[in-house]
Amino acid sequence: TVNNKKVGRYPITYQVIDPSNNIATATSYIEVVDRIPPNIEKLKEVIVELGEEFNIRNFYKFTDDSGEYIDVILDDTNINYNKVGMYQFNIVAKDKSGNVTQHFDLLKIIYTKSPELVLFSNVLDIDVNDLDYETILKENIKHVSDKVDVLSIDNVFITHLININKLGKYQVEYKVKNSFNKEKTTIINVNILDRTKPN
């Protein structure tokens, strides 16, 4: 039986009978071929977060009339996955019969994440009248980093309403921002204490 939906070579047997009931048998072959290239269907805009993997099967559907496996090759030599921007790439889809479809498209690499800001402590105790308290606040910063910008402790803004001459509990805000206006904010508590023993 010839399956016209599957590529292959199928035998066809013929029988001829004459009036004397002599039978002659002959066999020939029908070859089913595939000349239709695979189809590439775009599912959504090609947008990838900076540094993340670009899996083309998340953005495209590949089908072939033969129903067989499709070999997909991504040419991403023009893409810098570590830099925000628009990049052209090429997809080649090839079926088992050698039919090829090419698709050119644009990949947009974006950055939506905030910088990383790590502090040593969320609560600080500082002595009243300690004029070096600004340094203490700054030294509470353990780590600052970002995937796009080179950030350091000096890029962190520290804001507060501390009156170093007055006992009490205060809040201090640490904020760092990258060039994409993505920011990370952390608020800690600071206790201004009198820890000096009386004479």
C-alpha positions in Angstrom: 0.0 0.0 0.0 1.3 3.4 -0.9 1.2 5.9 1.9 1.3 9.3 0.1 1.8 11.1 3.5 5.2 9.4 4.1 8.3 9.7 2.0 9.5 6.4 0.7 9.7 3.8 -2.1 6.6 1.5 -2.4 6.4 -1.6 -4.6 3.4 -2.0 -6.9 2.6 -5.6 -8.1 0.7 -6.2 -11.4 -0.8 -9.4 -12.5 -1.9 -10.2 -16.1 -4.1 -13.2 -16.8 -4.6 -14.4 -20.4 -7.6 -16.4 -21.6 -5.8 -19.7 -20.8 -5.4 -18.5 -17.2 -1.7 -18.0 -17.5 -0.5 -15.4 -15.0 2.3 -13.0 -15.4 3.5 -10.9 -12.5 5.4 -7.7 -12.7 6.6 -5.3 -10.0 7.3 -1.6 -10.3 7.9 1.1 -7.7 6.2 4.3 -6.8 8.4 6.8 -5.0 6.7 9.4 -2.7 8.9 12.5 -2.4 8.7 15.7 -0.4 9.4 18.9 -2.2 7.6 21.2 0.3 9.9 23.1 2.7 9.2 23.3 6.4 7.1 26.1 7.8 8.4 28.5 10.4 5.6 30.2 12.4 6.5 33.1 14.7 4.6 32.8 18.0 5.6 36.1 19.7 8.0 39.0 19.6 11.6 37.9 20.2 12.6 39.6 23.5 15.2 38.2 25.9 16.4 39.4 29.2 20.1 40.3 29.3 22.3 37.3 30.0 19.5 34.8 29.6 19.4 31.9 27.1 17.7 32.4 23.7 15.6 29.3 23.1 14.1 29.7 19.6 11.4 27.1 20.2 9.9 29.4 22.8 9.3 31.9 20.0 8.7 29.8 16.8 6.8 26.8 15.8 8.4 24.5 13.2 6.2 22.1 11.2 6.6 20.0 8.0 4.1 18.3 5.8 5.9 15.0 6.2 5.4 15.1 10.0 9.1 14.0 10.4 11.9 15.6 12.4 13.0 19.1 11.4 16.6 20.1 11.9 16.7 23.7 13.1 19.9 25.8 13.0 20.2 29.2 14.7 22.8 31.6 13.3 23.3 34.1 16.2 26.8 35.2 15.4 25.7 38.8 15.4 24.1 38.7 18.9 25.9 39.9 22.0 23.8 38.4 24.8 25.6 40.5 27.4 24.7 43.9 25.8 21.2 45.5 25.5 20.2 46.2 22.0 18.6 44.9 18.7 20.3 42.2 16.8 19.6 40.4 13.5 19.7 36.6 13.4 18.9 33.8 11.0 17.0 30.5 11.4 17.4 27.6 9.0 14.8 24.8 9.1 15.6 21.6 7.1 13.5 18.5 6.7 14.7 15.0 6.0 14.3 15.4 2.3 16.6 18.4 2.3 14.0 21.1 1.8 15.1 24.3 3.5 13.3 27.4 4.8 15.2 30.4 6.0 13.9 33.1 8.3 15.6 36.4 9.2 14.4 38.3 12.3 15.4 40.7 15.1 16.1 39.9 18.7 15.6 42.5 21.3 17.8 42.2 24.5 16.4 44.1 27.4 17.4 44.7 31.0 14.6 45.0 33.6 16.4 43.9 36.7 17.5 46.1 39.6 21.1 46.3 40.9 22.1 44.1 43.8 22.6 45.8 47.1 23.7 43.8 50.2 24.2 45.2 53.7 25.9 43.8 56.7 23.1 44.6 59.0 19.5 45.8 59.0 19.9 47.3 62.5 22.8 49.5 63.7 23.6 50.8 67.1 25.6 54.1 67.1 26.8 56.1 70.1 25.2 59.5 70.7 27.5 62.4 69.6 29.6 60.1 67.4 30.5 62.5 64.7 31.9 59.6 62.6 28.4 58.1 62.2 28.2 58.8 58.4 31.3 56.5 58.0 29.6 53.8 60.1 26.5 54.0 57.8 28.7 53.7 54.7 30.7 50.8 56.1 27.5 48.9 56.5 27.4 48.3 52.7 28.7 44.9 52.0 28.3 44.5 48.2 27.0 46.4 45.2 26.7 45.0 41.7 24.8 45.2 38.4 24.8 43.2 35.2 25.1 46.3 33.0 26.9 49.0 35.0 30.0 48.9 37.1 28.8 50.0 40.5 30.6 50.6 43.7 29.8 51.6 47.3 30.2 55.2 46.2 27.2 54.9 43.9 24.9 54.2 46.9 22.8 57.1 48.2 22.3 57.2 51.9 19.5 59.4 53.2 18.3 59.8 56.8 17.1 62.3 59.4 19.5 61.2 62.1 20.2 63.8 64.9 23.4 62.3 66.3 23.0 64.4 69.4 19.6 63.0 70.3 18.8 59.5 71.5 16.3 57.6 69.6 15.4 55.2 66.7 15.9 56.4 63.1 15.4 55.0 59.7 18.2 55.1 57.1 17.5 54.5 53.4 20.2 53.0 51.1 19.5 53.4 47.4 21.4 52.4 44.2 20.3 53.0 40.6 21.7 51.8 37.3 21.8 53.6 33.9 18.4 52.0 33.1 16.8 53.8 36.0 16.3 50.5 37.8 16.9 50.9 41.5 17.3 48.9 44.6 16.3 50.4 48.0 16.8 49.0 51.5 15.7 50.6 54.7 17.4 49.8 58.1 16.9 50.9 61.6 19.5 52.9 63.5 19.5 53.2 67.3 21.3 56.2 68.7 22.4 55.1 72.2 24.2 56.4 75.3 26.5 53.5 76.1 29.0 55.6 78.2 29.1 54.5 81.8 28.8 57.3 84.4 31.9 58.3 86.3 
